[in-house]
Structure formats: C-alpha cells, structure tokens
Amino acid sequence: MRSASEPAGDGPAAVKVYHSLRVPIVDGEIPPGARITIDEVARRLGVSQTPVREALQRLEADGLVVYTPSRGYRTTAVLDLAALRAIFEFRLLVEPWAARTAAGDPLANPTAALTEELDAFEEAASRRQDLRQDMLGHDTRIHDLILAAAGNEVVRQAFTQTHCHLHVFRRSPVDADGSFTVREHRAIADAIQAGDATAAEQAMAQHIRSSFQRSAQASDGPPSSAARTGLDRS
C-alpha cells in the first residue's frame, strides 16, 4: 500500500527527483525562496527534464514550491505562527473525531498496524542519530492509519491535501529524538486498542495541542495568547 506521503502516478525517475528535492526542502538545506532550475536538477540527477517537471508539479501540489511565469520555480516560505495555528485548529477538528471513530469500530480497529509502525520507528531510532525524515514519515503514517480506520475517505483526502506534516516539520525541528511524539502516539494507540472512544479522542486532542506548543515554541518562543486561542483548552 502506498504511503500517504508517496507521490502517485509518476514514473520511477520522477519519484527519484521528487524525493531528492523534497528531503532537502523539508530539512532546510534548500532554503525558502531558493530558485530551482529544471536544467540544473536534470543534469545533477542524470535525468531528462520531463521527470523534473513532474516532480516539481508534485512539490507544487504539496505547497513546497511555487511556479511564477517567466521566473520559474522557487521554494515557498515556511509557516508563520498564524498559519501554523490554522493547521493545528483544523487537525483539532478532524483527528480527535477520527481517533474516537476508530476506537469505536472493532472491525476497523487499526491497533496491529499502529503497533507495527511504532515498533518500527523505535527500532530505527535506536540505530540512527538524525531522525528528522524518519519522524516525518512516522508521524504521517500514524495519523493516516487512524484517519483511514475512521472510514470517511472525504475527510481523509481533505486532511491529506493539507500536507500538514511536511509544513510543520519544515518549520522547525521539533522533538528531535521522537520521545514525546512516540509517548503520545502510544497513548492514542492504547486507547484505540482498548476500544475506549472517549480516551482515544482525548489522547489525540492532547497530542495535537502538545505538538502545536512544541512547534510554536521551537522557533518563536512561547506562543502569544492569540496563538493559543482554540488550542490550549483542557
């Protein structure tokens, strides 16, 4: 099954180019506002211009690059605090509902897949020092598993199209070793495994609020009262 973060419908060369650009953009190695030249990328990666264009179109759909006629492609700005809050407010509306729904449906319960994903990430974390891309993939997969189990593809696709994980991780290196995130993910998975819909909903809401606070504080210091509105509720 294709990961929620994998490009669909492109050939192998386009997928290669997509990842060769996406990773350094998210990591900040290609800075905001940097120009990306199709010819240069094609030469560097040893491919034709066609897969480069396909990859850039995918990155544009992700919100990581923008195309301007006569000026070409440039990387987009990272999220400011207002945009970060908007994403987390959307998540707070959607994901606690998804966790509650997944926990309440024994036939769709994703416990086995959640446990496998958590175990795999922790095993990878024990072997690697730089976990940024591992964290991005893990966080995306965990939340997509829960949204998929909720059974509403319209909601799932709407969430996927925000590409929120890409933009949050691009903004700041939060929870570098993954310890806070994994602990919160485990709490959600445990509640889903127990079939406790209320606990699953509450654990997901707390995880989203905590993630927002970590992301906001990482590069801006403590968020303002305006930034906390709608998220810092008990």
Secondary structure by P-SEA (a helix, b strand, c coil): cccccccccccaaaaaaaaacaaaaaaccccccbbbbaaaaaaaacccaaaaaaaaaaaaaaccccccccccbbbbbcccaaaaaaaaaaaaacaaaaaaaaaacccccaaaaaaaaaaaaaaaaaccccaaaaaaaaaaaaaaaaaaaaccaaaaaaaaaaaaaaaaaaaccccccaaaaaaaaaaaaaaaaaccaaaaaaaaaaaaaaaaaaaaaccccccccccccccccc
